[in-house]
Amino acid sequence: MSFHLLSRLAALFLALGALGACTNPDDLDKAPVDLGNFALGHNVVVAPNLTKGPASRDASKEEWIAAMTKAIDERFGRYEGDKLYHIAISVEGYVLAVPGVPVVASPKSALIIKVTVWDDAAGKKLNEKPEQVTIIESISGSTMLGSGLTQSKEVQMENLSRNAAKLIQNWLVRENQAKKWFGGKGVKRAKPAQAEPAAAPVADAAAQEDDSAAAAAAAAASAEMIEEPEVAPIPES
């Protein structure tokens, strides 16, 4: 277990009760923000270093992988640019607020992930160092007193994963504006006309036709993106 990650999760547990979230993921019914020529290729989620924070419900690696994979597909599968990019995510740690904690101490649920983006045509990473993202649950009437009192584990995970996808989108927009990762305004075309993506950079090429084998290969071959996370400041609300 990572000492730095566990320490950060403990800090989150103490601080999140007073923090709000700055993310609104409820925009999937609107046109996606511009990401140049971006189209989603492989969506690879792994969780080899998953750490549960203090006073948290249990959630398995498989549950987090499923939740994050769905959220990424929902948000980024809408893009129809003419270049393919792969998103690789490592789920690092989480806190899922538990029921029965006094209101004054009720924490908010949180998630820590690391993200790497690959250019399919160039066959290389766009960010050499994985981007570490800390996600906090959105504040609403049902979570004001702590989502552990009002939501199931599955709903908490879904909300955190959707917030994570939105924060990843915000990061990609900033990188595209600053570094032109995906070029200018995207060329739109029907999904079926897209070329098949090359072998996932984090998966063994021989396992492409078998999704489960590809996921296993991704976990084994993505060690470079699963480095010890640095302790970063808790994001301001």
Protein Blocks (a to p, Z undefined) as FASTA:
>chain_A
ZZklmmmmmmmmmmmmmpccfbdfklmlpccddehjaccfbdcdddfkgccdehiacddf
klmmmmmmmmmmmmmmmpccfbdcddddddfbdcdddehiafkloccdddddddddddfk
lopafblbacdddddddddfklmnopklmpcfklmmmmmmmmmmmmmmmmmmmmmmmnom
nopadddddfklpccddddfkbcfklmmpmklmmmmmmmmmmmmmccddddddddZZ
